[in-house]
């Protein structure tokens, strides 16, 4: 009998190439940090844990003591290529591709070890050899009882030239530390310490400005099982203005002032330096991460997400409260340090200290006096003589007119306003 079946299975090489196409090396590292933080959340810890990252020209290594991985998850979930159903214990890992994608991006060999205080296992894979077969399974190299405390360790060797070269530069290390400090600053303040080559990374503080006359706008609501908290207003620092967008406490977008966060439409003007003290914080939180508006690489927002579309409407309203005030205070174009004189000196506090819904509060804008023009003609000789009499022969006619007006008003009409 004729066999009419068609082989439609993907080739491993194409699958891997497609998987890593749109992520950077730093995104790959962050994928593995996500896995460590998920371990912390999955085990429900309350004490602080560690995540240790080490990079060199020959290897990448990440180690954590965030609880380890159980054998059942290792067999059926962790190394599966595809989506698995998220639970409220998986807050950052959602698409089932982060770990594999990160390893494939970096190098050709992986040593994976984990101990959950019940069992220890080790997986050692040469992906160049693995790609030569049609078998998609991986094999445990060792399974034993627990060897002590819980941990997970991933070591990638056979680094690709691009990755190895990046790992050797101080520029890359500084950029990686900066991204970690900003992306995980909420986790670092509350739950984990993260190290790069034995140097502890300090969290990047994101706060909002306030004073007696200035208060941020704030609003909390829920969309399809996603909790949304929006806080926006002024900040004493005019660097990195715009919206900061978080999904399950992980920073996804930093300081955006483009159409992505609603600038340039629905009454919100295009960004201008007069708005450079604006900061907005959008927090999306859900027990089901598939409902969050992040892209698969977690380095951008899915603008077609129904949750984000609804939240964006509120974000624009809050942005407009700030831009309307600043545009009234500064109707003309000004340099980028604008704003301090009208907003005054601002202190900062955590956005989580603001609980009630409120609109942006701003100081009263001083009303400028209405001006008019006085114009008259006089003989040039008399005008020049009057300038000499005042000791300023080179003053302009305009200044002369203003000074004679002020003199007459002061001397003859001192009480008139």
C-alpha positions in Angstrom: 0.0 0.0 0.0 1.3 3.5 -0.9 2.4 5.6 2.0 0.8 9.0 1.7 2.2 10.5 4.9 4.3 13.7 4.7 7.1 14.5 7.1 6.2 17.9 8.5 8.4 17.8 11.6 10.8 20.8 12.1 14.5 20.4 11.7 16.4 21.1 14.9 18.8 23.6 13.1 15.9 25.7 11.8 14.0 25.5 15.1 17.0 26.8 17.0 17.9 29.5 14.5 14.3 30.8 14.7 14.2 30.6 18.4 17.3 32.8 19.0 16.8 35.2 16.1 15.2 38.1 18.0 17.0 38.1 21.3 20.2 39.7 22.4 22.9 38.1 24.5 21.8 40.2 27.5 18.2 39.0 27.0 19.5 35.5 27.1 21.2 36.1 30.4 18.0 37.6 31.8 16.0 34.6 30.7 18.2 32.5 33.0 17.8 35.0 35.9 14.1 34.7 35.4 14.3 31.0 35.9 16.1 31.5 39.2 13.6 34.0 40.5 10.7 31.7 39.5 12.4 29.0 41.6 12.3 31.4 44.6 8.6 32.2 44.0 7.7 28.5 43.3 9.1 27.4 46.7 7.4 30.3 48.6 10.6 31.5 50.4 10.5 34.5 52.6 14.2 34.8 53.4 16.7 36.3 51.0 18.5 34.0 48.4 21.4 34.4 46.0 21.8 34.3 42.2 25.5 34.2 41.1 26.5 34.9 37.5 30.0 34.4 36.1 31.2 35.1 32.6 34.5 34.7 30.8 35.7 34.1 27.3 35.3 30.4 27.7 32.1 29.8 29.8 28.9 31.2 31.2 27.6 30.1 34.6 24.6 30.9 36.7 24.0 29.4 40.1 21.2 30.0 42.6 20.0 28.6 45.9 16.4 29.3 45.1 15.1 25.8 45.8 16.2 23.6 42.9 14.0 21.7 40.4 12.2 18.5 41.2 12.7 15.4 38.9 9.1 15.4 37.7 9.4 19.0 36.4 12.8 18.2 34.8 11.3 15.2 33.0 8.1 16.8 31.7 8.3 20.6 31.8 11.7 22.4 32.2 13.2 21.0 29.0 10.1 20.8 26.9 10.2 22.9 23.7 6.9 24.8 23.8 4.3 26.3 26.0 3.2 24.6 29.1 0.3 25.8 31.2 1.3 28.5 33.6 0.4 28.3 37.3 0.5 30.8 40.0 3.9 29.4 41.0 5.4 30.5 37.6 5.6 34.2 37.5 8.2 35.0 34.9 8.6 31.8 32.9 5.6 31.5 30.7 6.3 30.4 27.2 8.5 27.3 28.0 11.4 28.5 25.8 13.5 30.8 28.0 16.1 28.4 29.3 16.6 26.6 26.0 16.7 29.8 24.0 19.3 31.3 26.3 21.6 28.3 26.1 21.2 27.9 22.3 22.1 31.7 22.0 25.4 31.3 24.0 27.1 28.1 23.1 27.1 24.5 22.0 27.4 22.6 25.3 25.4 22.7 28.5 25.9 21.2 32.0 22.7 21.5 34.0 22.7 20.5 37.7 19.9 20.8 40.3 19.2 19.6 43.8 15.7 20.2 45.4 16.8 18.7 48.8 15.2 15.4 47.8 17.0 14.5 44.6 20.0 15.6 42.6 20.3 15.3 38.8 22.8 16.3 36.2 22.3 16.7 32.4 25.3 17.1 30.1 24.4 17.9 26.5 26.5 18.6 23.4 23.9 20.3 21.2 26.0 20.0 18.0 25.8 16.2 18.4 22.2 16.4 19.5 21.2 18.3 16.3 22.4 15.5 14.1 19.6 13.2 15.2 15.8 13.3 14.9 15.4 12.4 18.6 14.3 15.5 20.6 14.8 13.9 24.0 17.6 14.6 26.5 19.1 12.2 28.9 20.0 12.4 32.6 23.7 11.8 33.1 23.1 11.2 36.8 20.2 10.9 39.3 20.9 10.4 43.0 19.5 11.4 46.4 20.1 14.9 47.5 23.7 15.8 48.0 22.9 18.6 50.5 21.4 22.0 50.1 19.1 23.0 47.3 20.6 24.7 44.3 20.5 25.0 40.5 23.5 25.5 38.3 23.7 26.0 34.5 27.1 26.1 32.8 27.4 26.9 29.1 30.6 26.2 27.2 31.6 26.1 23.6 30.7 29.7 23.5 30.1 31.2 20.0 32.7 33.8 18.9 30.2 36.7 19.2 29.3 35.7 22.7 32.8 35.1 23.9 34.0 38.4 22.5 31.2 40.3 24.3 31.8 38.5 27.6 35.4 39.8 27.6 34.5 43.5 27.3 33.9 45.8 30.2 31.3 47.6 28.2 29.2 44.4 28.1 29.6 43.7 31.8 28.6 47.2 32.7 25.6 47.1 30.5 24.6 43.7 31.9 24.9 45.0 35.5 22.8 48.1 34.5 20.1 45.9 32.9 19.9 43.6 35.9 19.8 46.5 38.4 16.8 48.0 36.5 15.0 44.9 35.4 14.9 43.2 38.8 15.2 46.1 41.2 11.9 45.2 42.9 13.0 41.6 43.5 16.5 42.8 44.6 14.9 45.1 47.2 12.6 42.3 48.5 13.9 38.8 47.9 17.2 38.1 46.1 20.8 39.3 45.9 22.3 39.1 42.4 26.1 39.0 41.8 28.1 39.3 38.6 31.6 37.9 38.9 31.4 38.1 42.7 30.3 41.8 42.6 26.9 42.4 44.2 24.6 44.5 42.0 22.8 47.3 43.7 19.1 47.8 42.7 18.2 50.9 40.6 15.9 53.0 42.6 12.7 54.1 40.8 10.7 56.6 42.8 8.2 59.4 42.2 8.5 63.1 43.2 6.3 65.0 45.6 6.2 68.2 47.7 3.6 70.2 49.5 2.3 71.4 46.1 3.1 68.4 43.9 1.6 64.9 44.1 1.6 62.1 41.5 -1.4 60.8 39.8 -2.3 57.2 40.9 -4.9 54.7 39.8 -5.4 50.9 40.4 -7.9 48.6 38.7 -8.3 45.1 37.3 -8.6 43.9 33.7 -9.3 40.2 33.0 -7.5 38.9 36.1 -4.6 41.3 35.6 -4.1 43.8 38.4 -2.9 47.2 37.0 -1.4 50.0 39.0 -0.5 53.3 37.3 1.5 56.1 39.0 2.8 59.2 37.2 4.0 62.7 37.9 7.1 64.8 38.3 10.6 63.8 39.4 13.6 65.9 40.4 15.8 63.9 38.0 15.3 64.8 34.3 17.2 61.8 33.0 15.3 58.8 31.5 11.9 60.4 31.4 8.8 58.5 30.3 6.9 55.4 31.2 8.4 52.4 33.0 6.4 49.3 32.4 6.5 46.2 34.6 5.0 42.7 34.3 4.9 40.7 37.5 7.5 43.0 39.0 10.0 42.5 36.1 10.9 45.8 34.2 10.0 45.4 30.5 10.2 49.0 29.2 12.3 51.8 30.6 11.6 55.4 30.2 9.5 55.3 27.1 8.1 58.6 25.6 7.0 57.3 22.2 3.7 56.2 20.7 4.2 52.8 22.5 3.2 54.5 25.8 0.6 56.8 24.2 2.6 59.9 23.4 1.5 61.8 20.3 -2.2 60.8 20.2 -5.5 61.2 22.0 -4.6 64.6 23.4 -1.1 63.7 24.5 1.5 65.8 22.7 4.6 64.4 21.2 7.5 64.4 23.7 9.4 67.6 24.1 12.2 68.5 26.6 9.8 70.6 28.6 8.3 67.3 29.8 11.7 65.8 30.8 10.7 65.6 34.5 7.8 63.3 33.8 8.0 59.7 35.0 5.2 57.1 34.9 5.1 53.6 36.3 2.7 50.9 35.0 2.6 47.6 36.9 0.8 44.6 35.4 0.5 41.7 37.7 -1.3 38.3 37.2 -1.2 34.8 38.5 -1.5 33.8 34.8 1.5 35.2 33.0 0.0 34.4 29.6 -2.4 37.3 30.2 0.3 39.9 30.7 1.1 42.3 27.7 4.8 41.3 27.3 6.5 39.9 24.2 8.0 36.4 24.3 11.5 37.8 24.8 10.2 40.0 27.7 12.0 43.0 26.2 9.0 44.8 24.8 5.2 45.3 25.1 2.6 43.6 22.9 0.6 46.6 21.9 -2.2 44.4 20.6 -2.8 42.9 24.0 -6.4 43.7 25.1 -5.1 44.4 28.6 -2.6 46.9 27.4 -5.0 48.6 25.1 -7.4 49.3 28.0 -4.6 50.3 30.3 -3.0 52.6 27.7 -6.2 54.7 27.7 -5.7 55.5 31.4 -1.9 56.0 30.9 -2.7 58.7 28.3 -5.1 60.4 30.6 -2.5 60.6 33.3 0.2 61.7 30.9 -2.1 64.5 29.7 -2.6 65.8 33.2 1.1 66.4 33.5 1.7 67.7 29.9 -1.3 70.1 30.1 0.1 71.7 33.2 3.6 72.0 31.8 2.3 73.4 28.5 0.4 76.1 30.3 3.3 76.9 32.5 5.7 77.0 29.6 3.8 77.8 26.4 7.0 78.5 24.4 9.9 76.2 23.6 12.5 76.0 26.3 15.8 74.3 27.0 15.9 70.8 28.6 16.4 71.9 32.2 13.0 73.5 32.2 10.6 72.9 35.0 12.4 73.3 38.3 11.2 76.8 38.9 7.5 76.0 38.5 7.7 72.5 40.2 10.0 73.6 43.0 12.3 71.3 45.0 10.9 67.7 45.0 11.6 64.9 47.4 11.0 61.3 46.3 9.2 58.3 47.7 8.3 54.8 46.6 5.3 54.5 44.3 4.0 51.8 46.5 3.5 54.3 49.3 0.7 55.9 47.2 -2.4 53.8 47.6 -5.5 55.9 46.9 -6.6 56.9 43.4 -5.8 60.6 42.7 -5.1 63.0 39.9 -1.9 64.8 39.4 -1.5 67.7 41.8 0.5 70.7 40.7 1.2 74.2 42.0 -0.7 77.3 40.8 0.7 78.8 37.7 1.5 82.5 38.2 -0.6 84.7 36.1 1.6 86.9 33.9 0.5 90.6 33.5 -1.0 91.5 30.1 1.4 93.6 28.2 0.8 96.4 25.6 3.1 98.5 23.4 3.8 102.2 23.7 5.1 103.8 20.5 5.9 107.5 19.8 8.3 109.6 17.7 10.7 112.3 18.9 13.5 114.2 17.2 16.7 112.2 17.0 18.8 115.0 18.5 16.6 115.1 21.6 16.7 111.4 22.0 20.5 111.2 21.7 20.8 114.1 24.2 18.5 112.3 26.7 20.7 109.2 26.4 23.8 111.3 27.2 22.1 112.9 30.1 21.3 109.4 31.5 24.9 108.3 31.0 24.2 105.6 28.5 24.6 107.1 25.0 24.6 103.6 23.5 21.4 102.3 25.0 18.6 101.3 22.7 15.5 103.4 22.0 13.4 100.7 23.6 15.4 100.8 26.8 15.2 104.5 26.9 11.5 104.5 26.5 11.1 101.9 29.3 13.3 103.8 31.7 11.6 107.2 31.1 8.2 105.4 31.6 9.4 103.8 34.9 10.9 107.1 36.1 7.7 109.1 35.5 5.5 106.4 37.1 7.7 106.2 40.2 8.0 109.9 40.6 4.5 111.1 39.7 2.2 108.0 40.2 3.8 105.8 42.9 0.5 104.5 44.2 -1.1 103.6 40.8 -1.2 100.0 39.7 
